[in-house]
Every structure is written in structure tokens, then in C-alpha cells.
Amino acid sequence: MRIPDLRTIERAKDGDLNAFEELFRETYGSIYSFVSYMMGKEEAKDITQEIYMKVWRSLKGLSSSTSFVPWLYRIATNTCHDWARRKRSGKVLSMDGGIKLYGTEDEELEFQVKDKSNLEEDFERIEVLEMVKREVGNLPDIYKSVVIMHYLEGMEVGDIAKALGIPRGTALSRLARAREILKQRLRKYVDGEV
């Protein structure tokens, strides 16, 4: 995710709805993708709506506009955890018909067949991507969030630490542990055991 313009963030903090809409459009795709990986595609739209409602209500309290992206991911992470707790307790409500969302839900795996002779390779590549995605989705949340933020969203470890409210070293160790878990889990596919 590219860092939104600091002036736009400041205007949104002052209550400018147009500036908030601009922030929303610039960040929605990345946040929706993050939530999809964390919680699954079925609930991603509702959870993402809840995140942006929280962002709107809390934006005035953001201390520094330069920390907007880690702050946004912290809200997203906490909302995912809250949603999971509510789901376990049976207290999840759908927010369909809430605010209008931008972006598409089906941007995840776009793939074009250019040369039919490579069709088998293309399907194998998609199969591998789906397998990796499934294994990332099966990681415990503390590892899943750092993997998604770092590898899929391109966030630096320092920003991940800020977003999660943990020391940089903890973010690094979680990332290393997640890679080790994935390596072990994916080894069975590489070795042809599945």
C-alpha cells in the first residue's frame, strides 16, 4: 500500500468527508486483501466495512499523520480478532447496506491463458499459489498477520511492529517462525506426499 498524501490525512482528521473518501479509495484494496487472508473471503466485506467505520470514528485521535498506515493495519488486525471472538460467541452481525465500498472482490487470482501449450504449467502455478494461500490461511493469527503484511502488502518490519503494537524484534521472530512453519507444511507438497 502506498502511503496516502499527508494533507489528505490531515483534512480527513479535520472531518472532511471527501478527504476520508479519498483515503478509503486509496487503502481499501490492501485492507480488503489483508482481511480476506486473515478471516476468509466470505466475511471480508463486512469486516472491512467495520474497520472503516472505526477509522472514521477514531481518525481525530491519530497522533501523527505519518503513522497512518501502521495505525490502519492495527485497527484492521484488532477488528479481525474482535470479529473472530464475536463469531465464536455467536454475536456477529452483517452490515450489508452500510457504506458503499470501492474495489472488487474478485481481483485475487486473475489469470490469462496466452499460449495453450503452457496451459498445464499455468494450472500447476495456480495450484501451487492456492496451496500456499491455504497454508498461510491456516497459520495461527500472530504469524498469519505478519506474513500477510510483509509478503502480500509489502510492509516493512518496523511498520508491522507499529501496526501490531509489538517490538520490532518480536515482529522479526514471528516472521521467521511463520516461514519455518510454512516451510515444514509445504515440504509435504514438494516431496510429493500429497
C-alpha beads as a LAMMPS data file, in Angstrom:
LAMMPS data file: protein, C-alpha beads

194 atoms
193 bonds

1 atom types
1 bond types

-500.0 500.0 xlo xhi
-500.0 500.0 ylo yhi
-500.0 500.0 zlo zhi

Masses

1 110.0

Atoms # bond

1 1 1 0.000 0.000 0.000
2 1 1 1.299 3.414 -0.874
3 1 1 1.236 5.956 1.927
4 1 1 -1.632 8.389 1.358
5 1 1 -0.876 12.082 0.981
6 1 1 -0.292 13.668 4.406
7 1 1 -2.502 16.664 3.543
8 1 1 -5.373 14.328 2.715
9 1 1 -4.915 12.563 6.052
10 1 1 -4.913 15.902 7.889
11 1 1 -8.065 17.045 6.069
12 1 1 -9.779 13.753 6.930
13 1 1 -8.715 14.167 10.581
14 1 1 -10.457 17.568 10.500
15 1 1 -13.709 15.880 9.416
16 1 1 -13.518 16.396 5.629
17 1 1 -15.647 13.572 4.166
18 1 1 -14.170 13.993 0.680
19 1 1 -10.665 13.524 2.082
20 1 1 -11.810 10.447 4.009
21 1 1 -13.383 9.030 0.843
22 1 1 -10.055 9.552 -0.936
23 1 1 -8.200 7.724 1.876
24 1 1 -10.801 4.981 1.688
25 1 1 -10.333 4.507 -2.071
26 1 1 -6.532 4.516 -1.777
27 1 1 -6.378 1.968 1.036
28 1 1 -9.452 -0.216 0.560
29 1 1 -7.866 -2.780 -1.793
30 1 1 -4.964 -3.524 0.539
31 1 1 -7.118 -3.685 3.666
32 1 1 -9.737 -5.878 1.977
33 1 1 -6.991 -8.219 0.775
34 1 1 -5.464 -8.362 4.272
35 1 1 -8.850 -9.141 5.847
36 1 1 -9.600 -11.785 3.180
37 1 1 -6.418 -13.607 4.059
38 1 1 -6.925 -13.225 7.803
39 1 1 -10.600 -14.140 8.001
40 1 1 -11.703 -15.582 4.676
41 1 1 -13.399 -14.008 1.703
42 1 1 -16.944 -14.706 2.920
43 1 1 -16.718 -12.209 5.772
44 1 1 -14.128 -9.807 4.382
45 1 1 -16.623 -7.246 3.085
46 1 1 -18.443 -6.906 6.423
47 1 1 -15.236 -6.788 8.423
48 1 1 -13.674 -4.219 6.100
49 1 1 -16.764 -2.027 6.462
50 1 1 -16.454 -2.243 10.229
51 1 1 -12.764 -1.289 10.001
52 1 1 -13.508 1.871 8.020
53 1 1 -16.304 2.866 10.379
54 1 1 -13.812 2.572 13.253
55 1 1 -11.227 4.543 11.270
56 1 1 -13.716 7.369 10.687
57 1 1 -14.675 7.492 14.366
58 1 1 -11.042 7.353 15.569
59 1 1 -9.232 9.423 12.947
60 1 1 -9.193 12.615 15.015
61 1 1 -7.197 10.776 17.693
62 1 1 -4.396 9.797 15.293
63 1 1 -1.354 11.499 16.773
64 1 1 0.810 11.699 13.653
65 1 1 -0.305 11.573 10.038
66 1 1 2.935 9.805 9.143
67 1 1 1.845 6.778 11.178
68 1 1 -1.463 6.390 9.298
69 1 1 -0.684 3.076 7.534
70 1 1 0.539 1.160 10.632
71 1 1 -2.378 2.661 12.592
72 1 1 -4.837 1.488 9.898
73 1 1 -3.384 -2.035 9.960
74 1 1 -3.580 -2.086 13.755
75 1 1 -7.298 -1.288 13.560
76 1 1 -7.700 -3.954 10.867
77 1 1 -5.859 -6.569 12.929
78 1 1 -7.776 -5.777 16.113
79 1 1 -11.089 -5.791 14.237
80 1 1 -10.294 -9.222 12.788
81 1 1 -9.506 -10.532 16.273
82 1 1 -12.682 -8.961 17.698
83 1 1 -14.747 -10.412 14.850
84 1 1 -13.312 -13.897 15.478
85 1 1 -14.166 -13.634 19.193
86 1 1 -17.721 -12.457 18.417
87 1 1 -18.114 -15.229 15.862
88 1 1 -17.132 -17.835 18.450
89 1 1 -19.697 -16.346 20.836
90 1 1 -22.362 -16.093 18.109
91 1 1 -22.603 -12.278 18.153
92 1 1 -21.670 -11.383 14.555
93 1 1 -23.973 -9.099 12.572
94 1 1 -23.851 -8.485 8.821
95 1 1 -23.532 -4.877 7.742
96 1 1 -24.826 -5.221 4.181
97 1 1 -26.307 -1.983 3.012
98 1 1 -23.901 0.056 5.138
99 1 1 -21.370 2.316 3.451
100 1 1 -20.560 1.966 -0.218
101 1 1 -17.303 0.103 -0.834
102 1 1 -14.925 0.560 -3.733
103 1 1 -12.819 -2.078 -5.406
104 1 1 -13.711 -5.578 -6.474
105 1 1 -13.800 -8.771 -4.509
106 1 1 -12.556 -10.947 -7.354
107 1 1 -9.195 -9.314 -8.042
108 1 1 -7.434 -12.051 -6.106
109 1 1 -6.485 -14.534 -8.816
110 1 1 -6.548 -13.051 -12.272
111 1 1 -5.010 -15.320 -14.811
112 1 1 -4.995 -15.340 -18.594
113 1 1 -4.092 -18.203 -20.854
114 1 1 -1.889 -16.734 -23.567
115 1 1 -0.477 -19.906 -25.002
116 1 1 -2.402 -23.160 -24.752
117 1 1 0.846 -25.132 -24.857
118 1 1 1.657 -23.671 -21.413
119 1 1 -1.786 -24.455 -20.028
120 1 1 -0.532 -27.293 -17.830
121 1 1 2.207 -25.060 -16.372
122 1 1 -0.341 -22.305 -15.733
123 1 1 -2.633 -24.703 -13.856
124 1 1 0.286 -26.045 -11.819
125 1 1 1.290 -22.486 -10.889
126 1 1 -2.285 -21.712 -9.808
127 1 1 -2.407 -24.945 -7.821
128 1 1 0.828 -24.013 -6.026
129 1 1 -0.475 -20.485 -5.299
130 1 1 -3.715 -21.892 -3.899
131 1 1 -1.772 -24.363 -1.756
132 1 1 0.443 -21.592 -0.341
133 1 1 -2.600 -19.383 0.239
134 1 1 -4.355 -22.226 2.074
135 1 1 -1.321 -22.854 4.296
136 1 1 -0.914 -19.133 5.063
137 1 1 -4.612 -19.085 5.988
138 1 1 -4.038 -21.999 8.373
139 1 1 -1.280 -20.224 10.298
140 1 1 -2.078 -19.031 13.829
141 1 1 -3.192 -15.373 13.718
142 1 1 0.013 -13.997 15.270
143 1 1 2.002 -15.470 12.372
144 1 1 -0.606 -15.030 9.652
145 1 1 -0.830 -11.268 10.164
146 1 1 2.936 -10.669 9.868
147 1 1 3.202 -12.876 6.763
148 1 1 0.319 -11.091 5.033
149 1 1 1.567 -7.629 5.969
150 1 1 5.160 -8.347 4.921
151 1 1 4.860 -10.563 1.854
152 1 1 1.495 -9.587 0.420
153 1 1 1.196 -5.955 1.475
154 1 1 4.930 -5.182 1.240
155 1 1 5.132 -3.575 4.675
156 1 1 8.483 -3.084 6.374
157 1 1 9.083 -4.944 9.636
158 1 1 9.152 -1.671 11.617
159 1 1 5.713 -0.695 10.293
160 1 1 4.377 -4.180 11.062
161 1 1 5.632 -3.831 14.628
162 1 1 3.866 -0.461 14.951
163 1 1 0.669 -1.859 13.423
164 1 1 0.600 -4.763 15.851
165 1 1 1.877 -2.820 18.843
166 1 1 4.826 -5.162 19.377
167 1 1 8.604 -4.661 19.471
168 1 1 10.448 -4.876 16.121
169 1 1 12.329 -7.970 17.324
170 1 1 9.062 -9.740 18.075
171 1 1 7.790 -8.960 14.573
172 1 1 11.040 -10.349 13.119
173 1 1 10.855 -13.510 15.219
174 1 1 7.194 -14.071 14.283
175 1 1 8.066 -13.664 10.626
176 1 1 10.945 -16.153 10.961
177 1 1 8.735 -18.625 12.839
178 1 1 5.978 -18.284 10.243
179 1 1 8.451 -19.002 7.440
180 1 1 9.644 -22.099 9.300
181 1 1 6.082 -23.356 9.822
182 1 1 5.236 -22.764 6.157
183 1 1 8.445 -24.470 5.048
184 1 1 7.550 -27.550 7.104
185 1 1 3.941 -27.615 5.943
186 1 1 4.793 -27.086 2.282
187 1 1 7.585 -29.668 2.315
188 1 1 4.994 -32.465 2.035
189 1 1 3.771 -30.953 -1.242
190 1 1 7.277 -30.508 -2.611
191 1 1 8.187 -34.075 -1.641
192 1 1 5.038 -35.331 -3.366
193 1 1 3.397 -36.724 -0.239
194 1 1 0.076 -35.041 -1.046

Bonds

1 1 1 2
2 1 2 3
3 1 3 4
4 1 4 5
5 1 5 6
6 1 6 7
7 1 7 8
8 1 8 9
9 1 9 10
10 1 10 11
11 1 11 12
12 1 12 13
13 1 13 14
14 1 14 15
15 1 15 16
16 1 16 17
17 1 17 18
18 1 18 19
19 1 19 20
20 1 20 21
21 1 21 22
22 1 22 23
23 1 23 24
24 1 24 25
25 1 25 26
26 1 26 27
27 1 27 28
28 1 28 29
29 1 29 30
30 1 30 31
31 1 31 32
32 1 32 33
33 1 33 34
34 1 34 35
35 1 35 36
36 1 36 37
37 1 37 38
38 1 38 39
39 1 39 40
40 1 40 41
41 1 41 42
42 1 42 43
43 1 43 44
44 1 44 45
45 1 45 46
46 1 46 47
47 1 47 48
48 1 48 49
49 1 49 50
50 1 50 51
51 1 51 52
52 1 52 53
53 1 53 54
54 1 54 55
55 1 55 56
56 1 56 57
57 1 57 58
58 1 58 59
59 1 59 60
60 1 60 61
61 1 61 62
62 1 62 63
63 1 63 64
64 1 64 65
65 1 65 66
66 1 66 67
67 1 67 68
68 1 68 69
69 1 69 70
70 1 70 71
71 1 71 72
72 1 72 73
73 1 73 74
74 1 74 75
75 1 75 76
76 1 76 77
77 1 77 78
78 1 78 79
79 1 79 80
80 1 80 81
81 1 81 82
82 1 82 83
83 1 83 84
84 1 84 85
85 1 85 86
86 1 86 87
87 1 87 88
88 1 88 89
89 1 89 90
90 1 90 91
91 1 91 92
92 1 92 93
93 1 93 94
94 1 94 95
95 1 95 96
96 1 96 97
97 1 97 98
98 1 98 99
99 1 99 100
100 1 100 101
101 1 101 102
102 1 102 103
103 1 103 104
104 1 104 105
105 1 105 106
106 1 106 107
107 1 107 108
108 1 108 109
109 1 109 110
110 1 110 111
111 1 111 112
112 1 112 113
113 1 113 114
114 1 114 115
115 1 115 116
116 1 116 117
117 1 117 118
118 1 118 119
119 1 119 120
120 1 120 121
121 1 121 122
122 1 122 123
123 1 123 124
124 1 124 125
125 1 125 126
126 1 126 127
127 1 127 128
128 1 128 129
129 1 129 130
130 1 130 131
131 1 131 132
132 1 132 133
133 1 133 134
134 1 134 135
135 1 135 136
136 1 136 137
137 1 137 138
138 1 138 139
139 1 139 140
140 1 140 141
141 1 141 142
142 1 142 143
143 1 143 144
144 1 144 145
145 1 145 146
146 1 146 147
147 1 147 148
148 1 148 149
149 1 149 150
150 1 150 151
151 1 151 152
152 1 152 153
153 1 153 154
154 1 154 155
155 1 155 156
156 1 156 157
157 1 157 158
158 1 158 159
159 1 159 160
160 1 160 161
161 1 161 162
162 1 162 163
163 1 163 164
164 1 164 165
165 1 165 166
166 1 166 167
167 1 167 168
168 1 168 169
169 1 169 170
170 1 170 171
171 1 171 172
172 1 172 173
173 1 173 174
174 1 174 175
175 1 175 176
176 1 176 177
177 1 177 178
178 1 178 179
179 1 179 180
180 1 180 181
181 1 181 182
182 1 182 183
183 1 183 184
184 1 184 185
185 1 185 186
186 1 186 187
187 1 187 188
188 1 188 189
189 1 189 190
190 1 190 191
191 1 191 192
192 1 192 193
193 1 193 194
